[in-house]
Amino acid sequence: MSGGEVAGILVAVFWAILVSFLAVVLVRLAQTLKATTKLVADVTEQAVPLLADASATVRSAQTQLDRVDAIATDVQEVTSNASALSTTVASTFGGPLVKVAAFGYGVRRALGRKEVPPQPSRRTVIVGRTVPSARRAKRTGRGSRGSKD
């Protein structure tokens, strides 16, 4: 065998190995593409019902929002009516009630009745006990409503 024939055989073997390697790569690539195609088909198959459910949920939420908007409008109207009613009641009864109260106060003053506000009860705490002011006054020799001289 000559050098050219050996080189030809080497090139032929190299090409055979290269083609075998490329065939294995193409077979694996084909398997990956099949798996990817199946995955995309499964995702599409599951995504379509999910999108339909999401669309129905959005429509339902929109319906509920419309109802809430109607309720809020009604509440605003009721609030406005209540405000107008309270203003009317205040203007109708407010002035006369103030006049009646002032008249009653004037009558009491004219009759000489003075209301004395009640005095708060004084108590002294001695070692965890409460002593009424009457007992304290008895102890100190003053009356229950002793005067400060």
Helices and strands as residue ranges (DSSP letters): H 3-111, E 123-126, E 129-132, H 133-140
